[in-house]
Amino acid sequence: MPKTEKKGSSPEEKKRSLPVLYDCSKCPAYCCTYDWILVTRRDIERLAKRFSLSYEATEKKYTKYIKAYGKNVLRHRKDHIFKSACQFLDPIERRCTIYEHRPGVCREYPTTRRCGYFEFLKWERDQQDDPTFIPFQG
C-alpha cells in the first residue's frame, strides 16, 4: 500500500514552517542594488497599470534592455549608501515604493530561509567592529 503524505510535508510547506534567519526591516535594501533586477512582460504590464501608462511607455521609462541577454531590467539611480539602487527604492525609508506592484523576482526573493547578503552585511560589520560601517535600520 503506498504511503500518503501528511499535511504540511511538502517541501514548500516545510520551508514556510522553518524560522526565518534574516530581518529585512534592518537591512539597508541590499537586494535592491543588484546590477540587474530582471523584469518580465507580466512585470512591465503590472507597472504600466500602476502608473497608468502604456506597456511601451512603461518599458521605455522604467527599464533598460540588456542586449547580450535579451532581457529587460529595472533602471537604477544613484544611492547614498550603495553606488546605485533600484529607482523604486525609497532612499530614506529603504523600502520599495511599488511594493504591491513589484516584479516577480522581488516577490520571490529570497528563495530560502536565509538571505546570504544580510548575513554577509552582518559579518562585514562585525569584521570592521564599526556599527556604522553597514547601516542596519532600527
C-alpha positions as CSV (number, residue, x, y, z in Angstrom):
1,M,0.0,0.0,0.0
2,P,1.5,3.4,-1.0
3,K,2.4,5.9,1.7
4,T,0.3,9.0,1.9
5,E,1.9,12.3,2.7
6,K,0.9,14.0,5.9
7,K,-0.5,17.5,5.6
8,G,2.3,20.1,5.8
9,S,5.0,17.7,4.5
10,S,5.6,19.2,1.0
11,P,8.9,21.0,0.5
12,E,7.2,24.3,0.2
13,E,5.2,23.8,3.4
14,K,8.3,22.7,5.3
15,K,10.1,25.8,4.1
16,R,7.3,28.0,5.3
17,S,7.3,26.4,8.7
18,L,11.0,26.9,9.4
19,P,12.2,30.1,11.2
20,V,13.4,33.0,9.0
21,L,17.0,33.8,9.6
22,Y,17.2,37.3,8.4
23,D,15.4,40.6,9.1
24,C,14.6,42.7,6.0
25,S,13.4,45.5,8.3
26,K,17.0,46.0,9.5
27,C,18.7,45.7,6.1
28,P,19.5,48.8,4.0
29,A,17.9,47.1,1.0
30,Y,21.0,45.4,-0.4
31,C,18.8,43.2,-2.8
32,C,17.6,46.4,-4.4
33,T,21.2,47.2,-5.5
34,Y,21.7,44.1,-7.7
35,D,23.0,45.3,-11.1
36,W,20.2,43.5,-12.9
37,I,16.7,43.3,-11.4
38,L,15.1,41.3,-14.2
39,V,11.6,42.1,-15.3
40,T,9.2,40.0,-17.4
41,R,6.4,41.1,-19.7
42,R,4.0,40.5,-16.8
43,D,6.1,42.7,-14.5
44,I,6.0,45.5,-17.1
45,E,2.3,45.1,-17.5
46,R,1.9,45.4,-13.7
47,L,3.9,48.6,-13.6
48,A,2.0,50.0,-16.6
49,K,-1.2,49.5,-14.7
50,R,0.3,51.1,-11.5
51,F,1.4,54.2,-13.4
52,S,-1.5,54.3,-15.9
53,L,0.9,54.1,-18.8
54,S,1.0,52.1,-22.0
55,Y,3.2,49.0,-22.0
56,E,5.7,50.7,-24.3
57,A,5.9,53.9,-22.3
58,T,6.5,51.9,-19.1
59,E,9.1,49.7,-20.7
60,K,10.9,52.8,-22.0
61,K,10.7,54.9,-18.8
62,Y,11.4,52.2,-16.1
63,T,13.5,49.5,-17.8
64,K,16.6,49.1,-19.9
65,Y,17.3,46.3,-22.3
66,I,20.4,44.2,-21.8
67,K,21.2,43.2,-25.4
68,A,23.7,40.4,-24.5
69,Y,20.9,38.6,-22.6
70,G,17.8,39.7,-24.4
71,K,16.2,40.8,-21.1
72,N,14.8,44.0,-19.6
73,V,16.0,45.1,-16.2
74,L,14.8,47.9,-13.9
75,R,16.6,51.2,-14.1
76,H,18.8,52.3,-11.3
77,R,19.5,55.7,-9.8
78,K,22.3,57.0,-7.5
79,D,22.1,55.8,-3.9
80,H,23.7,57.4,-0.8
81,I,24.6,54.0,0.8
82,F,25.4,52.0,-2.3
83,K,26.7,53.2,-5.6
84,S,23.2,52.8,-7.2
85,A,19.9,51.1,-6.4
86,C,16.6,50.3,-8.0
87,Q,14.7,53.5,-8.9
88,F,11.7,52.4,-6.9
89,L,13.7,52.2,-3.6
90,D,12.8,55.0,-1.2
91,P,16.2,56.4,-0.3
92,I,15.2,57.4,3.2
93,E,12.9,54.6,4.4
94,R,14.8,52.0,2.4
95,R,11.6,50.4,1.3
96,C,10.0,49.6,-2.1
97,T,7.7,52.4,-3.3
98,I,5.9,50.0,-5.6
99,Y,5.6,47.0,-3.2
100,E,2.2,45.9,-4.4
101,H,3.3,46.1,-8.0
102,R,6.9,44.9,-7.6
103,P,8.5,42.5,-10.1
104,G,8.2,38.7,-9.7
105,V,11.9,38.3,-8.9
106,C,11.4,40.7,-5.9
107,R,8.3,38.8,-4.8
108,E,10.2,35.5,-4.7
109,Y,13.4,36.8,-3.0
110,P,14.9,35.3,-1.0
111,T,14.2,31.8,-2.1
112,T,15.3,30.3,1.1
113,R,15.1,30.9,4.9
114,R,18.5,32.6,4.8
115,C,19.4,35.8,3.0
116,G,23.1,35.5,2.1
117,Y,23.5,39.2,1.6
118,F,22.0,40.0,5.0
119,E,24.4,37.5,6.6
120,F,27.4,39.0,4.6
121,L,26.5,42.5,5.7
122,K,26.3,41.4,9.4
123,W,29.7,39.6,9.1
124,E,31.3,42.6,7.4
125,R,30.0,45.0,10.0
126,D,31.4,42.7,12.8
127,Q,34.8,42.4,11.0
128,Q,35.1,46.2,10.9
129,D,34.0,46.5,14.5
130,D,32.0,49.5,13.4
131,P,28.2,49.6,13.8
132,T,28.0,52.4,11.2
133,F,30.0,50.5,8.5
134,I,26.9,48.8,7.3
135,P,23.9,50.9,8.3
136,F,21.3,48.5,9.6
137,Q,18.0,50.0,10.2
138,G,16.2,50.1,13.6
